[in-house]
Amino acid sequence: MPALDTDVAGVPNCRAINDKSCRSPGTSARYRLLHSTWDRYLDGVAETVTALKKQTGARVIVLGSVPW
């Protein structure tokens, strides 16, 4: 799940990976794409979108749920 400061049970590195990739300095991408299995994980997504826009100035696009 792409959400900052969020732990996911059973995925020990999820928080660290998300925080590192979302807060990576020097990234000049104009767009940030987020996707996940949204029907299971919605906590922190709105805050993540706001933080990404503020930190990077990028347009954040939330895609629909990944197929499974």
N, C-alpha and C positions, 0 to 999 in steps of 0.2 A: 504494500500500500504506500503510495507516495504522500506521506504526511510528516512534517517536521515534529520533532520532540514526541514521537509516538512509539510505544513498544507494541510488538505483536507477539502474542504467546506462541511458542514453538518456532519462532524465527529469531534466533539470538542476535544476529547482526543487522536486522532490518533498520533499526533506529540509526545506527552508525552510518550505514550505507546511504540512507536517505538524507541525513544531515550533511554528510560530506558532499554528495552530488548536488544537493539543492543550494548549498552555501559556498560552492566553489568560487573563489575570487578569480577575477580576470576573464570570466566567461562572457563573451560578447553576443551570445545568441539572442536574436530578436524575439524568439518564441520559445516557450517551455511547454512541452506536452506531458500531461499526466494521464495515466490510465491504470486501472486496477479492477479487481472484482468488487465493484462498488456495493453490491447487495450485501456484502459481508463487512466492509470497512468504510465507514464514512466519517469517523471521528477525526477531527483535525484537518479535514480537507479545506474548508473555507479559510481557516487561519493560515494554512500553507499557501493557498493562492494569494492571499493578501500579502504575506511575507515575501513571496517570490517577486511579486510585482514591485514591492517597495525596495527590495534589495538589488534587483537586477534591472528593473525598468522594462523587462520583457513582457510580451503579451502571453498570458497563461491560458492554455486551451485544455479543457478537461474532456477527454474522450470517453465514450461509452464503455461499458464493461467489456473486459477481454473475453473472448470465447472460451468455454470450458465444457 
